[in-house]
Structures are given as structure tokens and as C-alpha cells.
């Protein structure tokens, strides 16, 4: 009788997994940590964009700029805790960038806290920031300040005017003494000619002005009505 053939050495004993792979709890922990470990070697976000809508209903917020081809849907912000503060952390190539916030995919907002501004080609301005490898926060970054109180000389009471294309339910004057929460004043068509007026005392300087129609349509002033020179302003288109 022929001798039985020897069992191959690799089958001579059962394959044993390392001890740490035989622990279900440890396997679960490793699986949970995998996404974090896989991102350790990637580039970290260097810019946090924040936005708080001063008025109206917000369904979506995104940031568009020179770093993403002005794509209004490429970089959405999130408001996970529903406190009205939208935020996104992005990796942006170092250098000078221009940007705006886009609300509900159609309303473009300038960040008035930016370090500089440039014309946007549409009678408005883009916000400008310089980005490096050190993390920075752009947009809403601090506790909302109260409107400035009149003190000293230089304050002027100005009359603001706005003529909407069609008869609205309401028009409010929005003056941004602080970056994100405007002082709102109801405008009235007291003469019945379609021109809405409101008066407000302004400190010296240039202040962003908008006319809010029916609570959600923003019309930014392009005539410099927010500049304190002491005279009554003319009619806005």
C-alpha cells in the first residue's frame, strides 16, 4: 500500500486571525474611526464661511466666488442646529479671493465685514479677502452690535426715497450700521405718487442701504443714499 501523502504545511493547522481582529467591539471601533483616519492626510479646511440672513425666509445658503468659478451651488452652507447661522468649512487655494453669499439660489449678498471690495460688474460689489494656510473666518463672526448712538457732531437726518416698479404691500428701509442685522424703518407713500419715503439719522460715513419690498425682495441702493453729506437724497430708480 502506498504511503499516505503528507499534508501540505499550509494546511497543517487552522489559520488564526490576530487577537485584535477577533474582538467585535474593537472591529466596530476601527470601522467607526476609518473615515477620520482616511482624512488625516488630506488638506485641511482653511476658510470658514458664515452667514446670517437679516430678514426673510432662508431655504438655502451657499458661497460663490473666484475660487469656485462663481458657482452658486458648488459650496453650500449648513444650519444644522437651526439657529439662523449658516456655516461651511472649505479648503480654498491661498491668495486673494472675491466672493458673495447666495441665498435661495437667487439673492446675492455682499459680506460687508470683508477687508476690501471691488465692483462686481452689476452695479454692486464683491467682497475681497486674502487667504493663506492659517485658518480664517469670513462673514458673520461676532456678536451682533447695537446700532450706533448719536454722539458729538456730524450726525445728519436724511430722507431716503424709493420708487418700486409695481405697488407693493410694504417697503422697508434697511440700513446696515452693523454687518448683518439692519435697522429697519417702514417707508410710506405719503403723497400717493408711488414714491416711498423714510427718514433716519446717520453718523458720518458710508452705510449700506437696501429697500426691502414685501419682506423678501431686496433692492440695493446704487445712488449712495447711505453716505452722510447732510443733504436730502434724490429718488432711487
DAHUNOR-V426926 format. One record per helix or strand. SS is the DSSP state (~ for helix, > for strand). FROM is the first residue (numbers start at 1). TO is the last residue. If there is no record, write none. Layout:
SS:FROM:TO
SS:FROM:TO
//
This chain:
~:9:11
~:19:22
~:24:38
>:47:52
>:61:65
>:76:76
>:78:78
>:85:90
>:95:103
>:107:109
>:116:119
>:125:131
>:136:139
>:156:162
>:171:176
>:183:186
>:188:188
>:196:202
>:206:206
>:208:213
>:217:220
>:227:227
//
